[in-house]
Amino acid sequence: MKFSFLKKLLLSVLSLSLLALIVVFIMLVSTYQTGSVFGFIKGVTASPIPDPDVRTVKFGMSQKDVMRLDSEAKLSEEGSKLVGYVSLGDYEATVYYVFNERDQLYLMYYEFNITHQITDKYFSDFSTIRAELKETYGDPSKDEIKWYNPLYRNDKTYWGTALQLGMMEAYAIFDNSTMTIKESLYCDDLFPMLKVAYQSKSYKK
């Protein structure tokens, strides 16, 4: 009877352990697919090659290979670029792959399709994406605001106005052995732009 009780107890423990492993697996799959951390930064649900540099591809690949491997972005050719549209977590973005004269991928960047009536909200988006980048790549080597006109530097209530008037730019730079990643918030023709660029250290323009 004692043996029977221990057997039931062992089976219960094993069942609970198995259930816990299943739950953890489901959470990991969900995170990978919906975009938090790896999925958000890389912007993909799966990669057909091991250890991609950006999304599903590696730097140095040709336009043809990138178009084949990143089918999720539905890419189209625009000169030396491939352009597509993707979902990154809660954000929608335009993705650009840029190639040099030797048809080698050396730069990929996202332009986030964000519109706010209150321009201060762009800074919240910048902080959210910076936190994701930090979780993936560690602390930034630079995290600064560059002022082209310091009129509102000391009054944060007007930073949204300063952004829209092109008086300042916020940026954060991350590095690893393969690339430099730069997140930037700036103004283009009175329209705030949020961008994340991944530039190869081995392949140049």
PyMOL commands that set and color helices and strands:
alter all, ss='L'
color gray80, all
select helices_A, chain A and resi 2-34+38-42+63-69+71-73+121-137+150-152+156-164
alter helices_A, ss='H'
color red, helices_A
select strands_A, chain A and resi 76-78+81-88+91-99+105-112+142-147+168-175+179-188+191-200
alter strands_A, ss='S'
color yellow, strands_A
deselect
rebuild
show_as cartoon
